[in-house]
């Protein structure tokens, strides 16, 4: 993402944002509410087109007119709502829109055996041992459903995986499962863009950290170059937070 700008009329949502992700790394994009994270996701995944700037994939300038264009370029996005049907099986959700079939012509049907086998194997790679692949996806925990969505994206060829606040509504154990999944995906050579407002979760798996504030980036730091407190201060506005902390007697 090179100098990406996105305007909605007179409203500037992104003001010259530059960001990159490399194979096999987790690059965390942090920001508070209203920082521009949602617009960034939509631009990177082809939902909206930038007003100015350039998207480059593997050295080639790209123009995404739709999410399908981004997916064809190997960029997959896992949103908070996961786009899953709770009463449908895990395997059906895993292959939604790309169902394997058996038979021919008008006699084609969903290949349940193959779908179940692949789903079980892919979930096991991510550290989740399902009882059975035809259980309803709604019976899984929030962290397990996140893992299904991540495993699905990787199985279908994602080179870059954008994760939109995957741990925001999860408990401690489920969060640990998702962070472990991110680590496994990274080790498979996939570039992960982990979008979050939780500094602790970012520090657990991140290789690089970029803070977004009011549509602008406040710099990028490598692991070991910045502390959790420094990241938190950048997200909160730096000097503004320091002044508030002083006025409240250091209780922030």
N, C-alpha and C positions, 0 to 999 in steps of 0.2 A: 504494500500500500504506500504510494508515493504522493505526499502532499495532497491528501484527499480532502476536498471541501464538499460540504452538502448544505445547501440552503433550501429552506421552505419559505418562499417569499422573502420577507425581511428578516426572518429568523435564521441565524447561523447555527446549525446543529454540529457540524464538524468544520474546524477552521485550520486546514492544512495539516492533517494528521498523517504521520509516516509511521509505519509499523511493518515488521517482517517476522516470519517464523521459519525455522530451519528444520530439515528432517531430523527426527529423533529428539526434539527438544519440546519442553513445555514453556511457552511464553505467556505469562500472566498479564492480562489487562485489567487493571483495578480502577475503580472509580465509584464515587457515591451516586445516589440517585440524581438524575439530571446531568450527569457528566458527559453523556453522549454515547454510552455503551450500546444501547439498542440501535441507534442509527449506524454505528460502526458495524454491528453484526449484519444488519440489513444490506449495507453496502458491500461488505466482503462476501456475502452469500448470494448476491444477485437479486435481492428483493427490490432494492431501489438502486438507481444509477447515480454516481457522484456528479456534482455540478462541475467540479474540476478535479484534476489529479489522474493518477494512473495506477492500474492494478497489473502486477507482473507475476506470472506463474512460471517457474523454472526458466527464467530469463526471457520469456515471451510476453509482450503486452497483451492484455486480454480486455474484452468488453463484455460484461455479463448483462444480458437483457432479461434474464429470468433465473430463478434458483436452479433450474435444469441445466443452464449453461455452466453455473458454478460447479454443480455436481459432476458434469461431464469433464470438467477440468480437475476433478479430484478434491473439491472442497465440499465437505459435508458439515451440516450444522445440527446439533442436538439442542433443541429448545427446552425451556422449563416444562412446557405442557406435554412434551414427549410424543404427541400425536399418536397415541395408542388407544385401542379399544379394549377396555377392561374385561369384558365378557368373552373376548376372543382369545384363543390359545396363544401361548408364547410363540410357538412356531409360526402361526398365522400372522402375528404382529411382526415377527422377524422378517418375513418375506412379503409383507404387504406391498402390493403393486409389482412385485417381481416373483410371483409364485412359480415354483417348479411344477411341471405338468408331466403326466404320463398318458399314454394312448395317442391317438391321432385323430385329425379332423374333428368332427362333431362329438367324438367320444373322448376328447381330452378331459382330464380331471386333475385336480390338485394332488400332487404326489406327496401324500401325508408321510410316508415312510422316510423318503429322502429329506423332507423338510424337518422332521423331528430329529433325524440323525445329525444333520448339519447344525441345527440350533443347539443341540446338546453339546456337540463338539466345540462350537464357537464360544459358548458360555463357559465351558470348562477351561478354555484358554484364558478366560478373564477371571478365573478363580471362583466361579459360581457353579455348583453342582446341583442341577435341577433334579427334582424327583421324576418329573416327566415333562416332555416338551409340549404335550397337549393340555396341560393345566392352564386355567385362565390366567392371563397376565395380571389381572387384578388381585390375584392371591399373592403376588410377590410384594416384597417391601419396596419402598421408594428407591432405595439404593440399588436394589436388584433390577428394577425397571430402568433406571438410568444405565445400568450395565448392559441390558438388552439393547437399548438404543445405540450405545457406543459400539457394541460388538457388531450390530447390524451395519453401521456406517463403515467400519473397518473391513468387514467381510465383502462389502460391495465396492471396495477399491478406494476408500478415502486416503488421500495423501496428506491432507490438512483437515483436522477435526476441530470445529469451533464448538465449545461447550458454554452454553449460556446459563450461568449461575447454577451449576448442577448440584451444589450442596446446600443451597439457600434454605430449603425446607426440610432438611434431613436431620435426624438425631446423630449422636456421636458415632455409634457403630455403623450406621448406614453411610455416614460421611467417610469413615475410614475405608469402607468397601469401594466407594467411588474414587477416592484418591489412589487406592491400590490399582484400580482399573486404569486410571490415567497413566500411572507409572508403567504398567504392562504395555499399553498402547505406544507410549513413547519408546520403549525398548524394541518395539517392532519397526521403528523407523518412521512412524507417523509424526508429523508436526502438530502439536496440540496448542490451540489458542484457548486458554482457560480464563473466562471472564467472570470476575467475582468482586465482591466488596469485602470479603473476609480475608484479612491479611494472614491470619494463621494458616488457613487452608492453602493460600497461595505459596507461602513459605515452605509448606510441607513437600510440594512437588515441583515448584517452579525453578527453571534454569535462568530465566530473565524476567524482569518486572517492568512494565510500563504503566504509568499513572495517567489517567485521563481526567481532565477537570474543565468543565464548561466548554467542551468541544476541542480542547487543545491538549497535547501531550506535555507532561512536565518532565520528560526525560526517561531514559531506559537504563536500568542497572542490572548487572550480572549478580548471580548468587554470590554472597560473600562481600559484596560492595555496599550493601544497604541493610539496615536493621529493620525489624518489624515496626519499631516505634517511628523510625524515619518514614517508612512507607505509610503508616497511619497518618502521620502529620501531613504528608503530601496530599493524601486523599481528602483530609479534612480542611485543607486550605492553608496549612503551614502556619504563617504568622497569625492568622485569625484564631486558630486553635490555641496557640501559645498565649495570646492576649486573654482569651476566655479562661484558660486554665489559671492564669495569674489572678484574674478578677475573682475567681471562685476558690482561691486559696489552694491551688494544686490538686483539686479533686476530680478533674476531668480524666 
